[in-house]
Amino acid sequence: MTSHSTPKTTTVMNLPMVGFGTYLIADTDAPAAVAEAIAAGYRHIDTAAAYRNEAGVGEGIRKGITAAGLDREDIFVTTKLWPGNPAWGDAPKGYDETIGAFGESLRALGLDYVDLYLIHAPSGGAERVNEWRALVDLKAQGKARAIGVSNFTEAHIEEIRAAGLPLPDFNQIELHPWTQKPDLLAYMAENGIAPIAYSSLVPLSTWRAEPGQDSAKTAEMLAAGTDAASPFKEMADKYGVTEAQVLLRWAVQKGFAVLPKSLNPERMRQNIDLFGFEIDEADMARIETMDRGDGVAWATGDPRYMG
C-alpha cells in the first residue's frame, strides 16, 4: 500500500471529502444508519426531500452527535429542494414554494439551518431562476450556509449568470470512471463551483443490484463492460483495498467529494478509509481512458433519472 503523506480530508467551505449518502435508505432505517455512520467517522450527511427520509436522517444526526459527544457544528448537513417536474404533472416550484419547501425540510430534519441546500435537478423549467433566487436569499439569511445545484449543465448554470445572480457554490453530479465529465468540470473550475460526486460505485457489478434500485440506463452501461477481469479488482489487489475504495479514492484524488452509502457498518468504515493509500500515476492514467460519456443515474434533458 502506497502511503499518502498529506491527506486532504475537506474540500471548499469545509465540506468533508467523504460524506454519507442516504438515497434509497428508508426513513425507518435512517436513524440507525446515520448514527452508525457518524460513529464510523462521517461528518457529512447528505439527504433530500425526494428521498422521503429527512425525518429519520435528522433523528440519526441527533443520536450520532449525542453518542459521539459532538456539537451540531461538527456535522455538515446537505439536503435538496425537489423543484417539481412538469413531465410528471408536478408543477415547478416558484420562489415562495421554494422557501416553503425549505422550511418543511428544516422541520423534518429538526435543524435550525443546513450547511448546504441544493436544487436537486434542473427540472423546474421557467422557474429555475426563481428557485435559485430563493436559495440566494436563504443563504443571505444564514438558513443555508452554502447553496448549490445538482445535475445542472453549463447551460443551466449560465441561466443563473444571465439573471445577474451569484453562481452556485457546488454542483452535485454523477462522477465515476465511466462518466468523467471533463468539459463540465473545467467549466465549473473556471467559475469557482466545486463538484460533489454521486453514484461513485457504478462500475461495480454489485451497484444497485437489488430489484427496483437500478436506473433505466444501468443495464445498458453495465452490459458494456463489467466482467470478472475488472481493472478495479486488479487495482484493489495491488493496493490491498476493496474495489469500492479504489473508485472512491480515484474521486478523492481528483478533488471530488464523494457520498458512499451502505447499511453495513464494516463497509461504512472501509468507504471512509481512503487516505492511507494513493493510486499511482499509471493507474490514474489508465482510468482516464475509461470515460464512456453519459452516466446511468441522470440523462441531460430527461428528469426521470435522478441520483
N, C-alpha and C positions, 0 to 999 in steps of 0.2 A: 504494500500500500504506500503510495507516494504521499509524503506529508504536505500539508498546505500551510505555509508559515504564517500568513496574515489573514485569517478568516474574516470575511465581511458578512456580518450577520444581519445588517439592516440596509435598506435602500433609502431613497429620499424620504424626508418627513418622518424619519424613524419607523418606517414600515418594516417589520421583520421580513427577512428574505424567505423564511419558511412559515407559512400560515396553515391553519387547519380549515379545509373546505367542508361544508355541510350539505352540499347538494345531494339529494336522494337519502338523506338521513331523516327519518320520520320525527315529528315533533315529540312523540313519546320516548324516542330513543336519544334525542338530542341532549337532555340534561346530563346523562351519564357519559355520553361520548365526549361532550365538550369539557366536562370536568376532568375526565381522564386525559384529554389532550393537554389541558393546562398543567396537569400533574407531570406529563411527559416533557414539558418544556415549551410548548407552543405559546406564543404571546400575541398571535394574530388569529382572530376567529372571523371567518367570512360566511355570511348568510345573505338572504334576500327575501323580500316579501313573497316572491313567486315560489320559494321553496316551502312555504307554509310551515316553517319551523322556528320562527323568530322567538316565540314564547319559550319553547324548550331550550333554544340556544341561550337566551337570556338567563334562564334558570341555571343552566350549566355554567355560565360565566360566573354567576354569583357563588355557586357551590365551589367552583375551582379556585376562585380568588380567596375564599374563606379557608379552604383546606391548605392552600399553599402560602397563606399569610401575606398575600399581595394586596395592592391597592388597585382601584379601578384604573388609574393612570398607567398601570403596568400592562394592561391588555389593550391591544389595538383592535377595534371592532369595526367591521365593514358590513353594511347592508346595502340593498339596492332597491330603487324605485322600479316597480313594474309599470312601464309607460303606456300600456294599452296596446292593442293590436287590431286595426280595422279588419284585417283578413279573418279574424275570429269573431267579428261582430263586437269587439271590445273597444269602445271609444277611447281614443288617446286622451291622456290627462293634460289639462291646461295648467296654468300657473297655480290657481287656487287648489285644484285637485292634487297637484304635486305636493304642496305644503301640507294638505290634509293627510296624504298617504305617508309622508314622513312622520307626522305626529302619531299615526297609527303604528308605524314601525317602532318608534321610541317607546310607546306604551307597551307593546308586545314584548320588547326586549327588557323593559324595566330600567331604562337608562335615561340620563339627563342629556346625553349627547352621544354621537357616534364619531369615531375617528375618521371614517371615510364613507361618503354616500355616493353611490354610482347610479347613473341611468342604465338599466340592465341591458337595453338593446335599442337600436335606432328605429324602432317600430312606431314611434309617435308621430311620424309624418310631419304635417304642417305645425304640430305643437312642439316639435323637438326643441326649438329655441326657447319657447315659453317654459318648458320643463327645465331647461338649463338655467334660465333666468331665476327660477325659484331656487335651484341649488346654489347659485351665486349668493342669493340673499340669505339662505340658511347658513352658509359659511360666514358671511359678514356678521350674523347674529351669534356665532360661536356654537351653533347647534350641531354643525358638522365641521370638524376640524380641517378636513380636506374633502374635495369633491372631484368626481371624475365620471367616466363613461365606461361602457363595456360593449364590445363587438362593434365599435364605431370604426369606420374607414376614414381615409383622408378627406373625402367629400363631406362626410357628416361633420367632421371637426371644422372644416372650412366654413360651414354654415354658422358656427359659433363665432368665428373670427369676423365674418361678414356682418354679424349683428353687433359688433363692437363690444363683445363680452369677453371676459377673461377665459383663456383656454383651460382645459381640464388639467388637473394635477396628475391623473392616472388614466390609463385605458386598459381594462382587463380583457384579454383576448386569448383565444386558443393558440398555444405555442408549444411545440414539441418538434423533434427532428423531422417529422413528416410535413409539418406546416410551419416554416420558419419566418415568413412574412418580412423579408429584408427591406422591401420598399416602405412598408408601413412603419417599421421600426426606425428606419432612417429619418422618415418624416417626423415621427414622434420625438426622436432625439434632437432634431433641429428646433423643435418647438417646446422643449422642456417638459414633455409628457412622459411619465415613467410607465413602463409596462408591468403588468401583473399577469402571469401565465396561468391559464386553467387547462384542464384536460391534459396534463403533462405526461400521463401514462398511457396514452392512446396506443403507442406501438406494442404494448404488452398484449399477449393473446388473452389474458385474463381481464382486460379493461372492460368494465361494464358488461360482464358475461352473463349476468342474471337476466331472466326474461323481463322485458319492458324497460331495461336500462339503456339499451343502445339507441343511437340516433338513426335517422333514415339513411345516413351515409356510412355508418360504421361497417357494415358487412362488406360494402364495396371497397373501402380502403383497406380493411384487414385482409381481404382476399388477395389484394395486390402485393402482399409481401410479408406476412408473419409466418415463420416456419421454425423448425427445430434448430436451424442454423442461424438463429438470430444473432446479429452482431452485438446486440446489447448483452446477450448471455456470455459471449466471448469476453466482452469488456468487464462484466461483473466478475467473472472468474479471475481475470487479470488483476483487478484491484481488490479482490476479496470482499465484495459487497453484493447487494442484490441488484437485479436489473432495474427495479424501481429507483434505487439510489443512483444508478448511473444516469437515468433520464432526468431525475431531479437535480443532480449535480451539474449536468450539462446546462440546464437553465440557470442555476445559480451562478455558474462560472461565466455565463453570458451576461449576467447582471439582471436577470428576471426574478422577481419574487414569485414563489410557487405556492400552490394550495392543495397539497395532497390530502386525501380523505381515506380513513379506514376506521372500522369499528374494532379492529384487533389491536390491543394495547402494544403487542410486540412490534407490529408493523408501524404503528404510530411512532414508536421510538426509532425504528430504522429510518423512517421517512424524514425525520428531522436531523438525523445523524449524517450530515453531508459535508462537514468541514474538516474531516480528518484525512481526506484524500483529494487528489486533483487529477482530472482527466488530462492525459498528456497531449501535446500539440498534434501528434499524428492521429490520435483518435478523434480529437476535435475537428481536424480537417476531414477525416472520414465521415463524421456525422454531417458535416456541411454539405456533402454530396447527396444526402438522403431526402432533401426537400421535395415534396410532391405537389406543392402549391396549396390548394384549398384544404380546409380541415374537415372534420366529421361532425363537430358539435354545433357549428354555425355555418350557414351559407349566406354570403352577402346578398341582400335582396330578398331572402326567404326567412322571415322571422320565426318560423316554426322551430328552427334549430337554435336552442339557447343552452349555454353551459352552466 
